[in-house]
Amino acid sequence: MQEFVFNSLNIVSLNARGLRNLTKRKALFLYCKRSNADFVLLQETHSGESDLKFWKTQWGDMAYFSHGSNHSAGVLTLIHKFKGDVLESTSSQDGRWVIVTVKLDNAIFIICNVYGHNSHAPNKTLFTQFTRKVQDLSNKYSGAFLIISGDFNETPDASVDRFPPKTSQNPRNSNIISTLCKDLCVDDAWRYFNPDAKGYTWTNKTMSRKSRIDLFLISPFLLQFVIEVDHQLAPFSDHYLISLNLQATKKSKGTRGYWKLNNTLLKDTTLIENIKSLAKDIFARKDLGHGSRWEFFKYKIRAVAIKRAKELMHLKN
């Protein structure tokens, strides 16, 4: 497999809760520049076509918009002192996503900024259409890495990524994040490095409700290059700023090293059937090269094995 080399790639994402106020916009732009991120992904910007030129001038570098209305939606991807090349960009017409394809050294990244709806049904439609667009770009740029981030308004697992937790789900409501990860072969970066942790990226004013709905979903092959994936308090928002730092020119501090399977799980019939099903689904895919299928298969085995181990431990207790 090709050895990918690139100087650091830093990305931050934040639900801005509206940027129409001049003072707030200037302050938030300054805050984002101080993060030293190459890409700043903002959601709920409330931008319109008439704002494009002035906001771009205020930022002072490249900016890519998907406009909503003065009171809702809007997505904005800002680039700051990026040392690579922008190959192309595309966006939705309703303020829900912006996709920028870039080349940095010898690696190509498809960087997606998304803002989900507040209800499940329109989100299902949104992410189905979004998936088709990303798949088209992945076919066009063979071997490109995917980085999908933003405010999804959906959790990967409502039992651990929401407070209070939701232990049951309407069977008619499929898990949108799981489907997205499966269809695009991406992994939840924060959960990968924090398999047992509870962390939230949004809270209400009373702290009585919390959820992890701001995510970085990335190609599994990129996990070895993660220096840091984190979330932290941010000004002007009830969401946390989430950040991802990648670097391929030296060994990542965040890389887990080797994961060791508990051998007793090899006798578990449920896990065995799950792995067989994974193999059948993944290796039948024609949209991925053999190397990509193998990398994705390994990461999915790890995920289902950890999940099954937790289930068995819970049953014992």
Secondary structure, DSSP 8 states (H G I E B T S, - for coil): ------S-EEEEEEE-S---SHHHHHHHHHHHHHTT-SEEEEE-----GGGHHHHHHHHTS-EEEE---SSS--EEEEE-S--SEEEEEEE-SSSSEEEEEEEETTEEEEEEEEE--SSHHHHHHHHHHHHHHHHHHHHHSTT-EEEEEEE-SS-S-TTTSEES------TTS--HHHHHHHHHT-EEHHHHH-TT----SEE-TTSS-EE--EEEEE-GGGGGGEEEEEEE--TT-SB-EEEEEE-SSS--SS--------GGGGG-HHHHHHHHHHHHHHHT-SSS-HHHHHHHHHHHHHHHHHHHHHHHHHHH-
